[in-house]
Amino acid sequence: MRTAPATSALGILTVSFLVVSASIETAYSWRNGLADPFYLVKLAGWALLAAGVLKFRGSNRSLGLALLAGGWGWLAANFWRAVADRVVRIADGQALRLGSVELWFAGACLLVCLCGLAWSLILSARRTTR
């Protein structure tokens, strides 16, 4: 079973991303009372990832991979928007609240989400070809 290490690593990536992104995004959105619509959209993506990890570790691995792919795709779209929003602000001469670290963080999250999405889809395709 060559996919066992890959599936374990995907789970580790997912849980690590959830811990890091959720804590940083929550701290960033805290002053708005966590009512920022962009934060609430991320909650949906995090919920999909969490449900995916739980299902994947349980008996329904196919559903787990589908939820993971959905969560990664959802968050990739959201972070794509976040990167674009920050690039537009910079182009308009506006300053970012936390400076360039905002753009770096959103870009890194986008990259991780795209990798997680691709990884989930590849593992899902491997499962269906067996």
N, CA, C and O of each residue as an XYZ file, in Angstrom:
520
protein
N       0.836     -1.189      0.000
C       0.000      0.000      0.000
C       0.875      1.244      0.000
O       1.337      1.694      1.049
N       1.086      1.768     -1.132
C       1.936      2.945     -1.242
C       1.218      4.220     -0.852
O       1.879      5.219     -0.570
N      -0.101      4.230     -0.823
C      -0.822      5.455     -0.501
C      -0.971      5.680      0.995
O      -1.369      6.771      1.401
N      -0.664      4.681      1.843
C      -0.823      4.858      3.285
C       0.003      6.023      3.824
O      -0.551      6.848      4.550
N       1.299      6.143      3.512
C       2.043      7.310      3.986
C       1.494      8.617      3.400
O       1.477      9.646      4.076
N       1.052      8.570      2.159
C       0.513      9.786      1.539
C      -0.776     10.218      2.218
O      -1.001     11.412      2.414
N      -1.628      9.261      2.580
C      -2.875      9.629      3.238
C      -2.623     10.127      4.653
O      -3.292     11.054      5.110
N      -1.674      9.530      5.345
C      -1.318     10.011      6.688
C      -0.755     11.422      6.612
O      -1.084     12.277      7.434
N       0.085     11.657      5.632
C       0.677     12.989      5.473
C      -0.388     14.016      5.126
O      -0.314     15.154      5.590
N      -1.373     13.643      4.322
C      -2.459     14.570      4.002
C      -3.240     14.922      5.262
O      -3.629     16.074      5.454
N      -3.467     13.942      6.112
C      -4.146     14.205      7.379
C      -3.345     15.141      8.264
O      -3.905     16.042      8.888
N      -2.038     14.934      8.322
C      -1.167     15.803      9.125
C      -1.173     17.227      8.562
O      -1.259     18.198      9.314
N      -1.082     17.344      7.231
C      -1.137     18.664      6.609
C      -2.450     19.364      6.933
O      -2.462     20.553      7.252
N      -3.551     18.630      6.852
C      -4.868     19.210      7.087
C      -5.010     19.698      8.519
O      -5.436     20.829      8.754
N      -4.656     18.855      9.470
C      -4.780     19.251     10.881
C      -3.842     20.418     11.194
O      -4.224     21.343     11.910
N      -2.631     20.380     10.670
C      -1.685     21.474     10.900
C      -2.214     22.780     10.313
O      -2.149     23.829     10.953
N      -2.737     22.705      9.091
C      -3.292     23.900      8.461
C      -4.468     24.438      9.268
O      -4.583     25.647      9.471
N      -5.339     23.545      9.727
C      -6.482     23.982     10.539
C      -6.021     24.724     11.790
O      -6.547     25.789     12.113
N      -5.049     24.167     12.486
C      -4.566     24.787     13.724
C      -3.956     26.165     13.443
O      -4.278     27.143     14.117
N      -3.083     26.229     12.453
C      -2.375     27.483     12.162
C      -3.320     28.530     11.585
O      -3.393     29.648     12.096
N      -4.042     28.179     10.527
C      -4.866     29.190      9.862
C      -6.034     29.629     10.733
O      -6.349     30.818     10.788
N      -6.676     28.694     11.409
C      -7.815     29.078     12.248
C      -7.382     29.982     13.398
O      -8.080     30.944     13.719
N      -6.251     29.689     14.019
C      -5.818     30.538     15.135
C      -5.385     31.920     14.650
O      -5.724     32.924     15.277
N      -4.650     31.987     13.559
C      -4.196     33.285     13.055
C      -5.369     34.102     12.518
O      -5.478     35.294     12.806
N      -6.236     33.473     11.749
C      -7.390     34.192     11.195
C      -8.350     34.641     12.301
O      -8.943     35.715     12.205
N      -8.505     33.834     13.340
C      -9.363     34.224     14.462
C      -8.769     35.425     15.195
O      -9.492     36.360     15.538
N      -7.460     35.405     15.437
C      -6.812     36.548     16.092
C      -6.932     37.807     15.234
O      -7.168     38.895     15.759
N      -6.770     37.662     13.917
C      -6.853     38.805     12.998
C      -8.271     39.385     12.970
O      -8.442     40.602     12.893
N      -9.280     38.521     13.031
C     -10.671     38.973     12.929
C     -11.291     39.304     14.278
O     -12.434     39.757     14.331
N     -10.574     39.092     15.353
C     -11.127     39.232     16.700
C     -11.703     40.624     16.954
O     -12.758     40.748     17.577
N     -11.036     41.655     16.489
C     -11.499     43.020     16.801
C     -12.813     43.361     16.112
O     -13.479     44.314     16.515
N     -13.200     42.619     15.097
C     -14.504     42.805     14.450
C     -15.576     41.913     15.078
O     -16.694     41.828     14.570
N     -15.235     41.256     16.174
C     -16.189     40.391     16.854
C     -16.462     39.093     16.115
O     -17.501     38.468     16.325
N     -15.555     38.686     15.263
C     -15.677     37.457     14.474
C     -16.934     37.449     13.605
O     -17.421     36.388     13.217
N     -17.450     38.630     13.305
C     -18.642     38.736     12.462
C     -18.290     39.130     11.032
O     -19.184     39.321     10.208
N     -17.011     39.255     10.731
C     -16.574     39.598      9.383
C     -17.015     38.498      8.425
O     -16.725     37.325      8.658
N     -17.716     38.862      7.344
C     -18.188     37.834      6.408
C     -17.056     36.981      5.838
O     -17.265     35.798      5.570
N     -15.874     37.542      5.646
C     -14.757     36.763      5.112
C     -14.299     35.713      6.123
O     -13.861     34.631      5.734
N     -14.395     36.019      7.399
C     -14.072     35.047      8.442
C     -15.126     33.934      8.463
O     -14.790     32.756      8.581
N     -16.376     34.310      8.349
C     -17.455     33.328      8.376
C     -17.362     32.368      7.185
O     -17.697     31.190      7.310
N     -16.911     32.864      6.041
C     -16.713     31.997      4.881
C     -15.613     30.974      5.174
O     -15.721     29.807      4.796
N     -14.556     31.423      5.851
C     -13.487     30.481      6.206
C     -13.992     29.396      7.154
O     -13.543     28.252      7.081
N     -14.917     29.744      8.041
C     -15.473     28.734      8.959
C     -16.067     27.559      8.191
O     -15.912     26.407      8.597
N     -16.739     27.844      7.097
C     -17.322     26.767      6.289
C     -16.222     25.866      5.726
O     -16.352     24.642      5.754
N     -15.154     26.454      5.223
C     -14.036     25.668      4.696
C     -13.363     24.846      5.773
O     -13.034     23.679      5.558
N     -13.155     25.456      6.943
C     -12.542     24.715      8.051
C     -13.429     23.559      8.484
O     -12.933     22.478      8.803
N     -14.744     23.781      8.497
C     -15.679     22.712      8.877
C     -15.600     21.549      7.882
O     -15.637     20.385      8.281
N     -15.491     21.864      6.592
C     -15.350     20.807      5.585
C     -14.059     20.019      5.804
O     -14.055     18.792      5.715
N     -12.965     20.726      6.090
C     -11.699     20.028      6.339
C     -11.785     19.150      7.585
O     -11.345     18.000      7.572
N     -12.354     19.698      8.659
C     -12.469     18.918      9.902
C     -13.342     17.689      9.685
O     -12.994     16.596     10.132
N     -14.467     17.856      9.008
C     -15.341     16.722      8.733
C     -14.628     15.708      7.838
O     -14.786     14.500      8.016
N     -13.854     16.194      6.891
C     -13.103     15.304      6.008
C     -12.094     14.462      6.761
O     -11.981     13.260      6.519
N     -11.363     15.080      7.668
C     -10.377     14.334      8.466
C     -11.079     13.287      9.322
O     -10.624     12.146      9.410
N     -12.187     13.671      9.954
C     -12.904     12.718     10.809
C     -13.457     11.548     10.005
O     -13.339     10.398     10.427
N     -14.057     11.828      8.856
C     -14.595     10.751      8.015
C     -13.479      9.886      7.445
O     -13.612      8.665      7.357
N     -12.391     10.520      7.061
C     -11.278      9.784      6.478
C     -10.648      8.846      7.497
O     -10.255      7.730      7.158
N     -10.550      9.295      8.741
C      -9.978      8.442      9.792
C     -10.962      7.365     10.214
O     -10.573      6.371     10.827
N     -12.240      7.557      9.889
C     -13.257      6.568     10.218
C     -13.378      5.525      9.124
O     -12.392      5.140      8.497
N     -14.581      5.085      8.912
C     -14.793      3.982      7.972
C     -15.076      4.437      6.543
O     -15.017      3.621      5.623
N     -15.376      5.700      6.336
C     -15.770      6.153      5.011
C     -14.679      7.030      4.396
O     -14.799      8.255      4.381
N     -13.633      6.410      3.898
C     -12.492      7.150      3.350
C     -12.848      7.925      2.084
O     -12.324      9.016      1.859
N     -13.722      7.378      1.267
C     -14.097      8.071      0.032
C     -14.815      9.385      0.348
O     -14.520     10.419     -0.250
N     -15.753      9.336      1.287
C     -16.447     10.563      1.697
C     -15.459     11.528      2.331
O     -15.543     12.736      2.111
N     -14.525     11.007      3.116
C     -13.507     11.851      3.734
C     -12.684     12.591      2.699
O     -12.432     13.787      2.842
N     -12.261     11.886      1.653
C     -11.494     12.540      0.590
C     -12.330     13.577     -0.143
O     -11.821     14.636     -0.512
N     -13.608     13.285     -0.357
C     -14.491     14.251     -1.023
C     -14.641     15.514     -0.171
O     -14.585     16.628     -0.691
N     -14.831     15.335      1.126
C     -14.946     16.496      2.019
C     -13.636     17.280      2.085
O     -13.640     18.510      2.112
N     -12.523     16.557      2.111
C     -11.225     17.239      2.098
C     -11.040     18.049      0.823
O     -10.616     19.204      0.874
N     -11.356     17.450     -0.317
C     -11.230     18.172     -1.580
C     -12.143     19.397     -1.587
O     -11.746     20.468     -2.045
N     -13.357     19.240     -1.082
C     -14.276     20.373     -1.005
C     -13.754     21.480     -0.104
O     -13.825     22.659     -0.450
N     -13.229     21.097      1.052
C     -12.683     22.085      1.986
C     -11.469     22.803      1.436
O     -11.358     24.024      1.540
N     -10.551     22.034      0.846
C      -9.356     22.654      0.268
C      -9.740     23.585     -0.884
O      -9.198     24.683     -1.006
N     -10.678     23.140     -1.729
C     -11.108     23.988     -2.843
C     -11.800     25.246     -2.363
O     -11.566     26.331     -2.894
N     -12.650     25.106     -1.362
C     -13.373     26.245     -0.782
C     -12.382     27.271     -0.238
O     -12.495     28.467     -0.507
N     -11.418     26.785      0.525
C     -10.444     27.702      1.125
C      -9.476     28.269      0.094
O      -9.043     29.414      0.222
N      -9.130     27.484     -0.929
C      -8.262     28.015     -1.990
C      -8.950     29.185     -2.684
O      -8.320     30.207     -2.957
N     -10.237     29.037     -2.968
C     -10.980     30.143     -3.602
C     -11.006     31.364     -2.692
O     -10.855     32.495     -3.153
N     -11.199     31.128     -1.404
C     -11.244     32.246     -0.472
C      -9.890     32.942     -0.357
O      -9.825     34.171     -0.330
N      -8.813     32.166     -0.290
C      -7.495     32.792     -0.183
C      -7.060     33.424     -1.507
O      -6.289     34.383     -1.509
N      -7.551     32.894     -2.631
C      -7.294     33.538     -3.917
C      -7.895     34.948     -3.895
O      -7.263     35.915     -4.321
N      -9.129     35.042     -3.389
C      -9.782     36.341     -3.247
C      -9.002     37.247     -2.301
O      -8.855     38.442     -2.560
N      -8.514     36.691     -1.225
C      -7.764     37.480     -0.245
C      -6.480     38.039     -0.847
O      -6.135     39.198     -0.617
N      -5.776     37.219     -1.613
C      -4.552     37.690     -2.267
C      -4.888     38.784     -3.269
O      -4.233     39.826     -3.301
N      -5.911     38.547     -4.087
C      -6.303     39.543     -5.094
C      -6.720     40.850     -4.429
O      -6.369     41.929     -4.908
N      -7.462     40.760     -3.335
C      -7.900     41.956     -2.609
C      -6.704     42.761     -2.107
O      -6.694     43.988     -2.207
N      -5.717     42.088     -1.580
C      -4.547     42.789     -1.059
C      -3.701     43.388     -2.180
O      -3.159     44.483     -2.032
N      -3.588     42.679     -3.291
C      -2.840     43.220     -4.435
C      -3.529     44.480     -4.957
O      -2.859     45.459     -5.286
N      -4.856     44.466     -5.036
C      -5.600     45.646     -5.490
C      -5.410     46.803     -4.514
O      -5.206     47.941     -4.938
N      -5.474     46.531     -3.229
C      -5.256     47.599     -2.233
C      -3.877     48.223     -2.380
O      -3.729     49.445     -2.351
N      -2.880     47.379     -2.538
C      -1.511     47.894     -2.699
C      -1.407     48.710     -3.980
O      -0.797     49.779     -3.988
N      -1.999     48.214     -5.065
C      -1.961     48.923     -6.344
C      -2.662     50.274     -6.255
O      -2.282     51.216     -6.950
N      -3.680     50.374     -5.406
C      -4.398     51.635     -5.204
C      -3.690     52.563     -4.220
O      -4.200     53.640     -3.914
N      -2.520     52.158     -3.721
C      -1.761     52.991     -2.795
C      -2.204     52.894     -1.347
O      -1.785     53.699     -0.516
N      -3.048     51.917     -1.036
C      -3.509     51.745      0.337
C      -2.528     50.878      1.110
O      -1.808     50.062      0.535
N      -2.515     51.069      2.402
C      -1.659     50.249      3.270
C      -2.473     49.078      3.815
O      -3.674     49.199      4.054
N      -1.812     47.968      4.002
C      -2.442     46.812      4.629
C      -2.327     46.956      6.144
O      -1.332     47.476      6.649
N      -3.331     46.503      6.855
C      -3.373     46.672      8.314
C      -2.127     46.113      8.990
O      -1.593     46.736      9.908
N      -1.654     44.945      8.552
C      -0.467     44.336      9.154
C       0.743     44.384      8.218
O       1.741     43.702      8.452
N       0.652     45.171      7.185
C       1.763     45.292      6.252
C       1.853     44.102      5.316
O       0.868     43.401      5.084
N       3.037     43.884      4.787
C       3.222     42.846      3.770
C       3.009     41.432      4.303
O       2.818     40.500      3.522
N       3.040     41.264      5.620
C       2.826     39.924      6.180
C       1.443     39.400      5.795
O       1.256     38.190      5.664
N       0.479     40.294      5.615
C      -0.863     39.863      5.187
C      -0.815     39.191      3.820
O      -1.415     38.137      3.613
N      -0.105     39.804      2.906
C      -0.004     39.247      1.559
C       0.772     37.932      1.577
O       0.393     36.977      0.898
N       1.838     37.882      2.337
C       2.623     36.648      2.439
C       1.800     35.523      3.056
O       1.835     34.394      2.567
N       1.061     35.816      4.123
C       0.254     34.790      4.793
C      -0.851     34.285      3.865
O      -1.039     33.077      3.725
N      -1.578     35.202      3.233
C      -2.663     34.797      2.325
C      -2.101     34.002      1.148
O      -2.705     33.018      0.721
N      -0.960     34.419      0.626
C      -0.335     33.692     -0.481
C       0.119     32.300     -0.068
O      -0.051     31.338     -0.817
N       0.697     32.197      1.123
C       1.133     30.878      1.618
C      -0.070     29.966      1.846
O      -0.024     28.779      1.523
N      -1.148     30.524      2.404
C      -2.359     29.730      2.618
C      -2.944     29.276      1.282
O      -3.399     28.139      1.158
N      -2.932     30.155      0.292
C      -3.410     29.778     -1.036
C      -2.596     28.613     -1.586
O      -3.162     27.650     -2.103
N      -1.294     28.693     -1.478
C      -0.428     27.629     -1.980
C      -0.687     26.305     -1.263
O      -0.777     25.259     -1.907
N      -0.808     26.342      0.052
C      -1.083     25.121      0.821
C      -2.447     24.550      0.421
O      -2.587     23.338      0.257
N      -3.443     25.412      0.266
C      -4.783     24.942     -0.106
C      -4.791     24.304     -1.495
O      -5.439     23.279     -1.704
N      -4.078     24.903     -2.435
C      -4.007     24.317     -3.776
C      -3.300     22.958     -3.743
O      -3.708     22.024     -4.433
N      -2.249     22.856     -2.944
C      -1.557     21.566     -2.790
C      -2.467     20.541     -2.125
O      -2.521     19.391     -2.560
N      -3.181     20.941     -1.080
C      -4.115     20.037     -0.409
C      -5.225     19.580     -1.339
O      -5.624     18.416     -1.312
N      -5.723     20.488     -2.157
C      -6.759     20.135     -3.128
C      -6.230     19.110     -4.133
O      -6.864     18.084     -4.379
N      -5.082     19.396     -4.700
C      -4.495     18.471     -5.683
C      -4.235     17.111     -5.050
O      -4.533     16.075     -5.644
N      -3.683     17.120     -3.855
C      -3.372     15.874     -3.148
C      -4.638     15.057     -2.892
O      -4.660     13.846     -3.110
N      -5.687     15.731     -2.428
C      -6.954     15.044     -2.171
C      -7.527     14.436     -3.441
O      -8.017     13.307     -3.428
N      -7.467     15.177     -4.530
C      -8.003     14.678     -5.793
C      -7.180     13.512     -6.331
O      -7.736     12.554     -6.868
N      -5.866     13.591     -6.189
C      -5.005     12.496     -6.647
C      -5.289     11.224     -5.844
O      -5.419     10.142     -6.418
N      -5.383     11.353     -4.525
C      -5.677     10.174     -3.694
C      -7.063      9.616     -3.998
O      -7.262      8.401     -4.004
N      -8.003     10.496     -4.246
C      -9.350     10.051     -4.588
C      -9.351      9.297     -5.917
O     -10.015      8.270     -6.053
N      -8.608      9.810     -6.892
C      -8.518      9.141     -8.195
C      -7.856      7.774     -8.052
O      -8.268      6.815     -8.704
N      -6.852      7.681     -7.220
C      -6.176      6.388     -6.998
C      -7.124      5.375     -6.369
O      -7.082      4.189     -6.695
N      -7.975      5.849     -5.468
C      -8.919      4.944     -4.800
C      -9.960      4.419     -5.790
O     -10.393      3.272     -5.682
N     -10.358      5.242     -6.743
C     -11.405      4.816     -7.674
C     -10.863      3.925     -8.785
O     -11.635      3.222     -9.437
N      -9.539      3.939     -9.018
C      -8.983      3.105    -10.065
C      -8.603      1.716     -9.586
O      -8.188      0.879    -10.387
N      -8.736      1.464     -8.315
C      -8.406      0.126     -7.777
C      -9.522     -0.835     -7.980
O      -9.414     -1.998     -7.590
